Amino acid sequence: MSAQDVLRALAEPRRPAILRLVRDEARSVGEIAAYFDISQQAVSQHLQVLREAGLVDVRRDGTRRLYRVRPEGLVPLRAFLEELWDDRLDALKREAEREQRSRDEHDQQ
């Protein structure tokens, strides 16, 4: 999956909330739906999008399907954000060094 796929999956506000619910504990669709004002079918559709984006895993427990976060599913997004952050930090460092050189030159005059 790409960072764009992850961002697209997380663009709907309920999906990050669903991820928070299944971060520490595997939950069924019914358990997840109890936290929202939408149907179990709608929750299932959100979970399908999250699953296709690689953000959740599903396992069977008898007749139930339990969903849980796949932390590795966020790796593409994290890499994208780190790339942006690193570029920004490099620019900030260059600007600070430029200002320091300017001050040093001013002090020498």
N, CA, C and O atoms as a MOPAC input file, in Angstrom:
PM7 MOZYME 1SCF
protein

 N      0.82500 1    -1.18800 1     0.00000 1
 C      0.00000 1     0.00000 1     0.00000 1
 C      0.87200 1     1.25600 1     0.00000 1
 O      2.02000 1     1.23500 1     0.44400 1
 N      0.31500 1     2.31800 1    -0.49500 1
 C      1.03400 1     3.58600 1    -0.53800 1
 C      0.50900 1     4.52100 1     0.54300 1
 O     -0.54300 1     4.28200 1     1.13600 1
 N      1.25300 1     5.57500 1     0.78500 1
 C      0.80500 1     6.59300 1     1.73800 1
 C     -0.52800 1     7.18100 1     1.27800 1
 O     -1.38800 1     7.49300 1     2.10200 1
 N     -0.69900 1     7.33000 1    -0.02900 1
 C     -1.94900 1     7.87000 1    -0.56200 1
 C     -3.12800 1     6.94400 1    -0.23800 1
 O     -4.21300 1     7.41700 1     0.10100 1
 N     -2.91700 1     5.63200 1    -0.34300 1
 C     -3.97400 1     4.67300 1    -0.00200 1
 C     -4.35800 1     4.80100 1     1.46800 1
 O     -5.53900 1     4.77700 1     1.81600 1
 N     -3.35300 1     4.93600 1     2.32300 1
 C     -3.59900 1     5.05700 1     3.76400 1
 C     -4.33900 1     6.35900 1     4.05700 1
 O     -5.31100 1     6.36900 1     4.81400 1
 N     -3.87900 1     7.45600 1     3.45700 1
 C     -4.54600 1     8.74200 1     3.67500 1
 C     -5.99400 1     8.71300 1     3.20000 1
 O     -6.88800 1     9.24300 1     3.86000 1
 N     -6.20700 1     8.10000 1     2.07300 1
 C     -7.57200 1     8.00200 1     1.53100 1
 C     -8.45500 1     7.21000 1     2.50000 1
 O     -9.59700 1     7.59200 1     2.76000 1
 N     -7.92300 1     6.11200 1     3.03000 1
 C     -8.70000 1     5.29000 1     3.96200 1
 C     -9.01300 1     6.04300 1     5.25100 1
 O    -10.07500 1     5.85100 1     5.84300 1
 N     -8.09600 1     6.89200 1     5.68300 1
 C     -8.27500 1     7.61500 1     6.93900 1
 C     -9.02200 1     8.93400 1     6.78000 1
 O     -9.28600 1     9.61800 1     7.76900 1
 N     -9.36100 1     9.29400 1     5.55800 1
 C    -10.00200 1    10.58500 1     5.30700 1
 C    -11.40600 1    10.67500 1     5.90800 1
 O    -11.85800 1    11.76400 1     6.26200 1
 N    -12.08800 1     9.55400 1     6.02400 1
 C    -13.42400 1     9.53900 1     6.61800 1
 C    -13.24900 1     9.54800 1     8.13100 1
 O    -12.55800 1     8.67700 1     8.66000 1
 N    -13.84200 1    10.48800 1     8.84500 1
 C    -13.57900 1    10.66800 1    10.28200 1
 C    -13.83600 1     9.45200 1    11.17000 1
 O    -13.18900 1     9.30900 1    12.20800 1
 N    -14.74400 1     8.59200 1    10.79700 1
 C    -15.01700 1     7.43100 1    11.65400 1
 C    -13.88500 1     6.40600 1    11.59400 1
 O    -13.67500 1     5.66500 1    12.55500 1
 N    -13.17300 1     6.35500 1    10.50900 1
 C    -12.15000 1     5.31500 1    10.35500 1
 C    -10.99300 1     5.46400 1    11.33300 1
 O    -10.58000 1     4.46200 1    11.91600 1
 N    -10.44500 1     6.66300 1    11.54600 1
 C     -9.42900 1     6.76600 1    12.59900 1
 C     -9.98700 1     6.38300 1    13.97000 1
 O     -9.28400 1     5.79400 1    14.79100 1
 N    -11.25000 1     6.71900 1    14.21000 1
 C    -11.87700 1     6.34600 1    15.48600 1
 C    -11.98300 1     4.82100 1    15.59800 1
 O    -11.76700 1     4.25600 1    16.67000 1
 N    -12.30900 1     4.18000 1    14.51400 1
 C    -12.36700 1     2.71400 1    14.50600 1
 C    -10.98100 1     2.14200 1    14.79000 1
 O    -10.84200 1     1.19400 1    15.56300 1
 N     -9.96600 1     2.71400 1    14.17000 1
 C     -8.59700 1     2.23100 1    14.43000 1
 C     -8.23900 1     2.35100 1    15.90800 1
 O     -7.60600 1     1.46000 1    16.47500 1
 N     -8.64400 1     3.44400 1    16.52200 1
 C     -8.36200 1     3.60900 1    17.95800 1
 C     -9.04800 1     2.52100 1    18.77000 1
 O     -8.48400 1     2.01700 1    19.74200 1
 N    -10.25000 1     2.16200 1    18.37900 1
 C    -10.99400 1     1.12100 1    19.10300 1
 C    -10.33200 1    -0.25100 1    19.00200 1
 O    -10.37500 1    -1.04000 1    19.94600 1
 N     -9.72600 1    -0.52400 1    17.86200 1
 C     -9.13500 1    -1.85500 1    17.66100 1
 C     -7.61200 1    -1.83800 1    17.79800 1
 O     -6.93500 1    -2.79300 1    17.42000 1
 N     -7.09100 1    -0.75400 1    18.33700 1
 C     -5.64200 1    -0.64200 1    18.51400 1
 C     -5.12200 1    -1.62900 1    19.55200 1
 O     -4.13800 1    -2.32500 1    19.30400 1
 N     -5.76600 1    -1.69600 1    20.69800 1
 C     -5.25600 1    -2.50500 1    21.80300 1
 C     -6.02200 1    -3.81100 1    22.00700 1
 O     -5.58400 1    -4.69200 1    22.74600 1
 N     -7.15600 1    -3.92100 1    21.35100 1
 C     -8.00900 1    -5.08900 1    21.56400 1
 C     -8.77000 1    -5.40900 1    20.28500 1
 O     -9.37000 1    -4.53000 1    19.66500 1
 N     -8.73500 1    -6.68500 1    19.89900 1
 C     -9.51200 1    -7.11500 1    18.73600 1
 C    -10.99600 1    -7.02700 1    19.08700 1
 O    -11.41600 1    -7.42700 1    20.17300 1
 N    -11.77500 1    -6.50100 1    18.15400 1
 C    -13.21400 1    -6.32900 1    18.40200 1
 C    -14.01100 1    -6.79000 1    17.18900 1
 O    -13.53500 1    -6.77600 1    16.05400 1
 N    -15.23600 1    -7.19600 1    17.47500 1
 C    -16.15600 1    -7.59800 1    16.41200 1
 C    -16.83900 1    -6.35700 1    15.83600 1
 O    -16.77000 1    -5.26700 1    16.40500 1
 N    -17.48900 1    -6.55000 1    14.71000 1
 C    -18.23400 1    -5.45500 1    14.08000 1
 C    -19.28400 1    -4.91200 1    15.04300 1
 O    -19.44500 1    -3.69900 1    15.17400 1
 N    -19.98900 1    -5.80600 1    15.71000 1
 C    -21.02500 1    -5.38000 1    16.65000 1
 C    -20.46600 1    -4.55100 1    17.79300 1
 O    -21.06800 1    -3.55600 1    18.19500 1
 N    -19.31000 1    -4.96000 1    18.32100 1
 C    -18.68300 1    -4.19400 1    19.40300 1
 C    -18.27100 1    -2.80600 1    18.91600 1
 O    -18.42800 1    -1.81300 1    19.62600 1
 N    -17.75100 1    -2.75400 1    17.71500 1
 C    -17.32600 1    -1.46400 1    17.14400 1
 C    -18.55000 1    -0.58600 1    16.88100 1
 O    -18.54400 1     0.60600 1    17.19100 1
 N    -19.59100 1    -1.17700 1    16.31100 1
 C    -20.79800 1    -0.42400 1    15.96500 1
 C    -21.45000 1     0.19900 1    17.19100 1
 O    -22.11100 1     1.23200 1    17.08500 1
 N    -21.27000 1    -0.41500 1    18.34100 1
 C    -21.87600 1     0.11400 1    19.56900 1
 C    -21.34200 1     1.50400 1    19.91500 1
 O    -21.97700 1     2.23300 1    20.67600 1
 N    -20.20800 1     1.87200 1    19.38000 1
 C    -19.60500 1     3.18100 1    19.65500 1
 C    -20.06600 1     4.26300 1    18.68300 1
 O    -19.73700 1     5.43600 1    18.86100 1
 N    -20.81800 1     3.88400 1    17.66900 1
 C    -21.19200 1     4.82300 1    16.61600 1
 C    -22.70200 1     4.83900 1    16.40900 1
 O    -23.42000 1     3.94300 1    16.85400 1
 N    -23.15600 1     5.86400 1    15.73400 1
 C    -24.58400 1     5.97300 1    15.42000 1
 C    -24.85900 1     5.50700 1    13.99200 1
 O    -25.68200 1     6.08400 1    13.28200 1
 N    -24.15600 1     4.45600 1    13.58800 1
 C    -24.33400 1     3.89400 1    12.25200 1
 C    -24.56900 1     2.38700 1    12.39200 1
 O    -24.32300 1     1.80300 1    13.44700 1
 N    -25.04000 1     1.78500 1    11.33200 1
 C    -25.36700 1     0.35700 1    11.35700 1
 C    -24.10600 1    -0.51100 1    11.34700 1
 O    -23.01000 1    -0.04700 1    11.03400 1
 N    -24.29400 1    -1.77100 1    11.69500 1
 C    -23.18300 1    -2.72300 1    11.61900 1
 C    -22.71700 1    -2.86200 1    10.16900 1
 O    -21.52600 1    -3.03200 1     9.90900 1
 N    -23.64700 1    -2.79000 1     9.24200 1
 C    -23.28400 1    -2.88600 1     7.82400 1
 C    -22.36600 1    -1.72400 1     7.43500 1
 O    -21.39300 1    -1.92100 1     6.70800 1
 N    -22.66800 1    -0.52400 1     7.91200 1
 C    -21.81500 1     0.62700 1     7.61200 1
 C    -20.43800 1     0.44900 1     8.24600 1
 O    -19.42400 1     0.76500 1     7.62400 1
 N    -20.39700 1    -0.05200 1     9.47100 1
 C    -19.10800 1    -0.32100 1    10.13300 1
 C    -18.32900 1    -1.35600 1     9.32100 1
 O    -17.12300 1    -1.21300 1     9.12400 1
 N    -19.01300 1    -2.38700 1     8.85700 1
 C    -18.35600 1    -3.41500 1     8.03300 1
 C    -17.74200 1    -2.80100 1     6.78300 1
 O    -16.64600 1    -3.18600 1     6.37300 1
 N    -18.44100 1    -1.85100 1     6.17700 1
 C    -17.90600 1    -1.19500 1     4.97700 1
 C    -16.66000 1    -0.38800 1     5.32000 1
 O    -15.68300 1    -0.40300 1     4.57200 1
 N    -16.69000 1     0.31700 1     6.45100 1
 C    -15.50200 1     1.06700 1     6.88100 1
 C    -14.34300 1     0.10800 1     7.15400 1
 O    -13.20300 1     0.38300 1     6.77800 1
 N    -14.63200 1    -1.00000 1     7.79700 1
 C    -13.58500 1    -1.98300 1     8.08700 1
 C    -13.01300 1    -2.57200 1     6.80000 1
 O    -11.81800 1    -2.85600 1     6.72300 1
 N    -13.85300 1    -2.75300 1     5.80300 1
 C    -13.37000 1    -3.27100 1     4.51900 1
 C    -12.38200 1    -2.28800 1     3.89000 1
 O    -11.34400 1    -2.69500 1     3.36700 1
 N    -12.70300 1    -1.00900 1     3.94200 1
 C    -11.78700 1     0.00800 1     3.40000 1
 C    -10.47000 1    -0.02000 1     4.17700 1
 O     -9.39600 1     0.02200 1     3.57800 1
 N    -10.54900 1    -0.08900 1     5.49500 1
 C     -9.33800 1    -0.13600 1     6.32200 1
 C     -8.53900 1    -1.40200 1     6.04700 1
 O     -7.30800 1    -1.37600 1     6.03400 1
 N     -9.22700 1    -2.48800 1     5.83200 1
 C     -8.54600 1    -3.75100 1     5.52400 1
 C     -7.84900 1    -3.67000 1     4.16500 1
 O     -6.69500 1    -4.07800 1     4.03400 1
 N     -8.53800 1    -3.15000 1     3.16800 1
 C     -7.94200 1    -3.01900 1     1.83300 1
 C     -6.72500 1    -2.11000 1     1.84900 1
 O     -5.80600 1    -2.28900 1     1.05000 1
 N     -6.71100 1    -1.13800 1     2.75100 1
 C     -5.56600 1    -0.22900 1     2.87900 1
 C     -4.44900 1    -0.84500 1     3.73200 1
 O     -3.39300 1    -0.23800 1     3.90700 1
 N     -4.68500 1    -2.04100 1     4.25500 1
 C     -3.67300 1    -2.72000 1     5.05500 1
 C     -3.59200 1    -2.23200 1     6.49100 1
 O     -2.58900 1    -2.46000 1     7.16800 1
 N     -4.64200 1    -1.56000 1     6.96400 1
 C     -4.60400 1    -0.96600 1     8.30000 1
 C     -5.18800 1    -1.85400 1     9.39400 1
 O     -4.90700 1    -1.64400 1    10.57400 1
 N     -5.99900 1    -2.84500 1     9.01700 1
 C     -6.53400 1    -3.78400 1    10.00100 1
 C     -6.41600 1    -5.20700 1     9.47000 1
 O     -6.42000 1    -5.44900 1     8.26300 1
 N     -6.31100 1    -6.13200 1    10.40600 1
 C     -6.37100 1    -7.56300 1    10.12100 1
 C     -7.68200 1    -8.08300 1    10.66400 1
 O     -8.27000 1    -7.49300 1    11.57000 1
 N     -8.13100 1    -9.18000 1    10.11300 1
 C     -9.33600 1    -9.82700 1    10.62000 1
 C     -8.99900 1   -11.29300 1    10.87300 1
 O     -8.26900 1   -11.92400 1    10.10800 1
 N     -9.54400 1   -11.81300 1    11.95700 1
 C     -9.40000 1   -13.23800 1    12.23800 1
 C    -10.74400 1   -13.75900 1    12.71500 1
 O    -11.54500 1   -13.03300 1    13.30500 1
 N    -10.96500 1   -15.02200 1    12.44400 1
 C    -12.21800 1   -15.65700 1    12.86700 1
 C    -12.06200 1   -16.19500 1    14.28200 1
 O    -11.02600 1   -16.74500 1    14.65600 1
 N    -13.12500 1   -16.01600 1    15.05000 1
 C    -13.22200 1   -16.58400 1    16.39200 1
 C    -14.62100 1   -17.18800 1    16.46300 1
 O    -15.58200 1   -16.51900 1    16.84500 1
 N    -14.71900 1   -18.46300 1    16.09000 1
 C    -16.03900 1   -19.08400 1    15.97300 1
 C    -16.78600 1   -18.45200 1    14.81800 1
 O    -16.32000 1   -18.47200 1    13.67900 1
 N    -17.94200 1   -17.89300 1    15.11600 1
 C    -18.74800 1   -17.25500 1    14.06800 1
 C    -18.45100 1   -15.76600 1    13.93700 1
 O    -18.94700 1   -15.10200 1    13.02700 1
 N    -17.63500 1   -15.24900 1    14.85600 1
 C    -17.32700 1   -13.81000 1    14.83100 1
 C    -16.05700 1   -13.53900 1    14.04200 1
 O    -15.17100 1   -14.38600 1    13.93500 1
 N    -15.99600 1   -12.35100 1    13.50100 1
 C    -14.76500 1   -11.84600 1    12.89000 1
 C    -14.26600 1   -10.74400 1    13.80100 1
 O    -15.00300 1    -9.81900 1    14.14500 1
 N    -13.01100 1   -10.85200 1    14.18600 1
 C    -12.41600 1    -9.86300 1    15.07800 1
 C    -11.39100 1    -9.03600 1    14.30200 1
 O    -10.55600 1    -9.57400 1    13.57500 1
 N    -11.47400 1    -7.74600 1    14.47200 1
 C    -10.60400 1    -6.81000 1    13.75900 1
 C     -9.61100 1    -6.19900 1    14.72600 1
 O     -9.92800 1    -5.90000 1    15.87800 1
 N     -8.39100 1    -6.02200 1    14.22100 1
 C     -7.33400 1    -5.42700 1    15.03500 1
 C     -6.40300 1    -4.62700 1    14.11800 1
 O     -6.22400 1    -4.95800 1    12.94600 1
 N     -5.82800 1    -3.58900 1    14.67000 1
 C     -4.90600 1    -2.73700 1    13.90800 1
 C     -3.69100 1    -3.54300 1    13.44500 1
 O     -3.19300 1    -4.41700 1    14.15400 1
 N     -3.24100 1    -3.22700 1    12.25700 1
 C     -1.95700 1    -3.70800 1    11.73500 1
 C     -1.01100 1    -2.50700 1    11.77100 1
 O     -1.03100 1    -1.68500 1    10.85500 1
 N     -0.18600 1    -2.39200 1    12.81200 1
 C      0.70300 1    -1.22500 1    12.90200 1
 C      1.57800 1    -1.04800 1    11.66300 1
 O      1.87300 1     0.07800 1    11.26100 1
 N      1.98700 1    -2.15200 1    11.06700 1
 C      2.82800 1    -2.05600 1     9.87800 1
 C      2.08200 1    -1.42600 1     8.70400 1
 O      2.71000 1    -0.98600 1     7.74000 1
 N      0.77000 1    -1.37600 1     8.77300 1
 C     -0.00600 1    -0.73400 1     7.71600 1
 C      0.20900 1     0.77000 1     7.64600 1
 O     -0.05800 1     1.39700 1     6.62100 1
 N      0.69300 1     1.34400 1     8.74200 1
 C      0.95500 1     2.78400 1     8.77300 1
 C      2.36400 1     3.14800 1     8.30300 1
 O      2.70100 1     4.32800 1     8.21100 1
 N      3.18600 1     2.14200 1     8.00700 1
 C      4.57000 1     2.39600 1     7.60500 1
 C      4.66500 1     3.31900 1     6.38600 1
 O      5.47400 1     4.24800 1     6.40400 1
 N      3.86800 1     3.10300 1     5.32500 1
 C      3.98000 1     4.01700 1     4.17600 1
 C      3.66300 1     5.47100 1     4.54800 1
 O      4.33200 1     6.39300 1     4.08200 1
 N      2.66000 1     5.66800 1     5.37000 1
 C      2.29800 1     7.02400 1     5.78400 1
 C      3.39700 1     7.62400 1     6.65000 1
 O      3.76300 1     8.78800 1     6.48900 1
 N      3.91000 1     6.83600 1     7.55000 1
 C      4.98800 1     7.32100 1     8.42000 1
 C      6.21800 1     7.71700 1     7.59400 1
 O      6.82700 1     8.75700 1     7.84300 1
 N      6.57300 1     6.89500 1     6.62400 1
 C      7.72400 1     7.20700 1     5.76100 1
 C      7.48500 1     8.51000 1     4.99900 1
 O      8.39000 1     9.33400 1     4.86800 1
 N      6.26900 1     8.68800 1     4.50100 1
 C      5.92600 1     9.91500 1     3.78100 1
 C      6.05700 1    11.13100 1     4.68700 1
 O      6.65000 1    12.13800 1     4.30000 1
 N      5.50500 1    11.03800 1     5.89300 1
 C      5.56900 1    12.15900 1     6.83000 1
 C      7.00100 1    12.44200 1     7.28400 1
 O      7.39300 1    13.59900 1     7.43500 1
 N      7.77400 1    11.38600 1     7.49800 1
 C      9.17200 1    11.58700 1     7.88900 1
 C      9.95800 1    12.26200 1     6.76800 1
 O     10.81600 1    13.10900 1     7.01800 1
 N      9.65400 1    11.87500 1     5.53400 1
 C     10.31100 1    12.50700 1     4.38900 1
 C      9.99900 1    14.00500 1     4.35600 1
 O     10.89200 1    14.83000 1     4.16500 1
 N      8.72800 1    14.34300 1     4.54400 1
 C      8.35000 1    15.75200 1     4.57300 1
 C      8.99900 1    16.47100 1     5.74100 1
 O      9.51400 1    17.58000 1     5.59500 1
 N      8.97000 1    15.83300 1     6.89700 1
 C      9.54100 1    16.42600 1     8.10100 1
 C     11.04300 1    16.60900 1     7.94100 1
 O     11.58000 1    17.66900 1     8.26300 1
 N     11.73100 1    15.57100 1     7.43800 1
 C     13.18000 1    15.66900 1     7.25000 1
 C     13.53300 1    16.80100 1     6.30100 1
 O     14.47500 1    17.55400 1     6.55000 1
 N     12.77400 1    16.92500 1     5.20300 1
 C     13.03100 1    18.01600 1     4.26500 1
 C     12.82900 1    19.36100 1     4.95100 1
 O     13.61300 1    20.28700 1     4.74700 1
 N     11.80000 1    19.47100 1     5.74900 1
 C     11.51400 1    20.72300 1     6.44500 1
 C     12.59400 1    21.02200 1     7.48300 1
 O     13.01500 1    22.16800 1     7.63900 1
 N     13.03700 1    19.98300 1     8.18900 1
 C     14.10600 1    20.17500 1     9.16900 1
 C     15.39900 1    20.60500 1     8.49100 1
 O     16.11800 1    21.46300 1     9.00400 1
 N     15.69600 1    20.00800 1     7.33500 1
 C     16.89200 1    20.40900 1     6.59100 1
 C     16.80300 1    21.87800 1     6.18400 1
 O     17.78800 1    22.60900 1     6.29200 1
 N     15.64800 1    22.31100 1     5.72400 1
 C     15.46400 1    23.71400 1     5.33100 1
 C     15.60900 1    24.62700 1     6.54200 1
 O     16.22700 1    25.68700 1     6.45000 1
 N     15.04600 1    24.22300 1     7.67000 1
 C     15.16200 1    25.00200 1     8.89400 1
 C     16.62000 1    25.09200 1     9.33800 1
 O     17.07900 1    26.15300 1     9.76000 1
 N     17.34100 1    23.98900 1     9.24500 1
 C     18.76300 1    23.97500 1     9.61000 1
 C     19.55900 1    24.91900 1     8.70500 1
 O     20.38800 1    25.69000 1     9.18800 1
 N     19.30900 1    24.86000 1     7.40800 1
 C     20.01900 1    25.74700 1     6.47600 1
 C     19.74300 1    27.21000 1     6.80000 1
 O     20.65500 1    28.03600 1     6.77700 1
 N     18.48300 1    27.53200 1     7.10100 1
 C     18.11200 1    28.91300 1     7.42800 1
 C     18.79600 1    29.36200 1     8.71500 1
 O     19.28900 1    30.48800 1     8.79400 1
 N     18.82900 1    28.49800 1     9.71700 1
 C     19.48800 1    28.84500 1    10.98100 1
 C     20.98200 1    29.05200 1    10.76500 1
 O     21.56900 1    29.97500 1    11.33100 1
 N     21.59700 1    28.20500 1     9.95500 1
 C     23.03000 1    28.35700 1     9.66700 1
 C     23.29500 1    29.63700 1     8.89300 1
 O     24.30000 1    30.30600 1     9.13200 1
 N     22.40800 1    29.98600 1     7.97000 1
 C     22.55500 1    31.22300 1     7.21100 1
 C     22.47800 1    32.42700 1     8.14500 1
 O     23.28300 1    33.35300 1     8.04700 1
 N     21.50400 1    32.40400 1     9.04800 1
 C     21.36200 1    33.50500 1    10.00100 1
 C     22.57900 1    33.59800 1    10.92000 1
 O     23.01900 1    34.69700 1    11.25800 1
 N     23.11900 1    32.45600 1    11.32300 1
 C     24.28800 1    32.45400 1    12.19600 1
 C     25.49600 1    33.03600 1    11.45300 1
 O     26.25400 1    33.81700 1    12.02900 1
 N     25.68000 1    32.66700 1    10.19400 1
 C     26.78900 1    33.23200 1     9.40300 1
 C     26.62900 1    34.74000 1     9.27500 1
 O     27.59800 1    35.49000 1     9.39000 1
 N     25.38500 1    35.17800 1     9.03400 1
 C     25.12200 1    36.60700 1     8.90200 1
 C     25.46600 1    37.33200 1    10.19800 1
 O     26.07800 1    38.39900 1    10.16500 1
 N     25.07500 1    36.75900 1    11.35100 1
 C     25.41700 1    37.36200 1    12.64600 1
 C     26.91500 1    37.38800 1    12.87000 1
 O     27.46600 1    38.37900 1    13.35000 1
 N     27.57500 1    36.28500 1    12.51700 1
 C     29.02900 1    36.20500 1    12.70700 1
 C     29.72300 1    37.25800 1    11.85200 1
 O     30.66100 1    37.90900 1    12.31100 1
 N     29.27300 1    37.42900 1    10.62400 1
 C     29.86100 1    38.43600 1     9.74100 1
 C     29.61100 1    39.83500 1    10.29000 1
 O     30.49700 1    40.68700 1    10.22900 1
 N     28.43600 1    40.08000 1    10.81600 1
 C     28.09700 1    41.37200 1    11.40000 1
 C     28.97200 1    41.64500 1    12.62000 1
 O     29.44400 1    42.76700 1    12.79900 1
 N     29.19400 1    40.64100 1    13.45700 1
 C     30.00700 1    40.80200 1    14.66500 1
 C     31.47600 1    41.07000 1    14.32500 1
 O     32.17100 1    41.72900 1    15.09900 1
 N     31.95600 1    40.58000 1    13.19600 1
 C     33.34200 1    40.75700 1    12.81100 1
 C     33.59900 1    42.14900 1    12.24300 1
 O     34.75100 1    42.56900 1    12.13200 1
 N     32.56100 1    42.84800 1    11.89200 1
 C     32.74700 1    44.17600 1    11.28200 1
 C     32.95500 1    45.23000 1    12.30400 1
 O     33.12700 1    46.39900 1    11.95900 1

